[in-house]
Amino acid sequence: MKTLNCDVCHCVIVEPFHRRNYFHIAHRDLCESCRDKLDYLVKPVIRSKSPFDYNWFYRLYQESIEQSIKKGKVDVKIVI
């Protein structure tokens, strides 16, 4: 039996299956609930960006995940 810990909330992910119950984003492992919360917070910011830039998008996700890790939960204040 393999286990994995979420880098944000530190919950144990039993029987990790990539892109089903954990997600590897920006060199970090996130559980499904943390990823959903992150997407919920970042999605309005992404929609308001014009013109869209993938480098900006990747940097935004990285910074959001790093802020979440520092806080121990996904509750980030996103700055464009």
C-alpha positions as CSV (number, residue, x, y, z in Angstrom):
1,M,0.0,0.0,0.0
2,K,1.5,3.3,-1.1
3,T,0.7,6.6,0.6
4,L,1.4,10.2,-0.3
5,N,1.0,13.4,1.6
6,C,-0.5,16.6,0.2
7,D,2.0,19.4,0.2
8,V,-0.6,22.0,1.2
9,C,-2.9,20.4,3.8
10,H,-0.6,17.5,4.7
11,C,-3.4,15.0,4.6
12,V,-2.5,11.4,3.7
13,I,-3.6,10.2,0.2
14,V,-4.0,6.5,0.4
15,E,-3.4,4.5,-2.9
16,P,-2.4,7.6,-4.9
17,F,-3.5,7.5,-8.5
18,H,-2.2,10.4,-10.6
19,R,-4.9,12.8,-11.9
20,R,-7.6,11.0,-10.0
21,N,-7.0,11.5,-6.3
22,Y,-3.8,13.6,-6.4
23,F,-2.4,16.1,-8.8
24,H,1.3,17.0,-9.5
25,I,1.3,20.7,-10.2
26,A,4.4,22.9,-10.3
27,H,6.5,20.2,-8.7
28,R,4.1,19.8,-5.8
29,D,1.6,17.1,-4.9
30,L,-1.9,18.3,-4.2
31,C,-4.9,16.3,-3.0
32,E,-8.1,16.6,-4.9
33,S,-9.8,19.0,-2.5
34,C,-6.8,21.4,-2.4
35,R,-6.7,21.4,-6.2
36,D,-10.4,22.1,-6.5
37,K,-10.1,25.0,-4.0
38,L,-7.1,26.4,-5.9
39,D,-8.9,26.2,-9.2
40,Y,-11.9,27.9,-7.7
41,L,-9.8,30.8,-6.5
42,V,-7.6,31.1,-9.6
43,K,-10.3,30.7,-12.3
44,P,-11.8,34.2,-12.1
45,V,-8.3,35.8,-12.3
46,I,-7.4,33.7,-15.4
47,R,-10.7,34.7,-17.1
48,S,-9.9,38.4,-16.6
49,K,-6.4,38.2,-18.1
50,S,-6.2,39.5,-21.6
51,P,-4.2,38.6,-23.6
52,F,-3.6,35.2,-22.0
53,D,0.0,34.2,-21.5
54,Y,1.1,30.7,-20.5
55,N,4.2,31.9,-18.6
56,W,2.0,34.2,-16.5
57,F,-0.4,31.3,-15.9
58,Y,2.3,28.9,-14.8
59,R,3.9,31.6,-12.5
60,L,0.4,32.4,-11.0
61,Y,-0.1,28.7,-10.2
62,Q,3.3,28.3,-8.7
63,E,3.0,31.4,-6.5
64,S,-0.5,30.4,-5.4
65,I,0.6,27.0,-4.4
66,E,3.7,28.3,-2.5
67,Q,1.5,30.8,-0.6
68,S,-0.9,27.9,0.2
69,I,1.9,25.8,1.5
70,K,3.1,28.6,3.8
71,K,-0.5,29.0,5.2
72,G,-1.2,25.3,5.4
73,K,-4.5,25.7,3.4
74,V,-5.7,27.0,0.1
75,D,-6.7,30.5,1.0
76,V,-4.5,32.7,-1.2
77,K,-4.9,36.4,-2.1
78,I,-4.0,36.5,-5.8
79,V,-2.3,39.5,-7.2
80,I,-2.2,40.0,-10.9
